[in-house]
Amino acid sequence: EAGARFAFHRRLADALGGFLLGVSAALLGLSLKEASWAFLGVVLLIFGYYVLWTLTAQLARYDVSPLLAYLPDLFYGALASLLAWRLR
């Protein structure tokens, strides 16, 4: 039952995560002046999201709260907010 709850929250978090990752990538690309640094930043954003996404899947094995599926979303939402505030 805990695995089913985590899977449900994971599906919701994945939908929101794609949006937040896109917003974060766009804001990071706008904040960096050179195209090569912007590209590298976006690649690192994607890699970081994958690491957090995999970490939450591993934590699900230990019957932790299914709300940890939203950990990448919280991180990238905060990052997008910080980057948007910096661009203003």
C-alpha positions, 0 to 999 in steps of 0.5 A, spaced: 500 500 500 505 504 501 508 503 494 502 504 491 501 511 494 508 513 493 507 511 485 501 516 485 504 521 488 510 520 483 506 521 477 503 527 480 510 530 482 513 528 475 508 532 471 509 538 475 517 537 475 517 537 468 514 544 468 518 546 473 524 544 470 523 547 464 521 554 467 528 553 471 532 552 465 529 558 461 530 562 467 537 560 467 539 560 460 536 568 460 541 569 466 547 566 463 550 571 458 554 566 454 551 560 450 556 555 452 555 557 459 547 557 458 548 550 455 552 547 460 547 550 466 541 546 463 545 540 462 547 540 469 540 542 471 537 536 467 542 531 471 541 534 478 533 533 477 535 526 475 539 525 481 534 527 485 528 523 482 532 517 483 534 519 490 526 519 491 525 512 488 530 509 492 527 512 499 521 509 497 524 502 498 524 504 506 517 506 507 518 514 508 513 519 506 510 519 499 510 526 499 518 525 498 516 524 491 515 532 491 523 533 493 525 535 486 519 539 485 520 543 491 528 544 489 527 546 482 521 551 484 525 554 489 531 555 484 526 558 479 523 563 484 530 565 486 532 565 478 526 569 477 527 574 483 534 575 480 532 577 473 527 582 475 
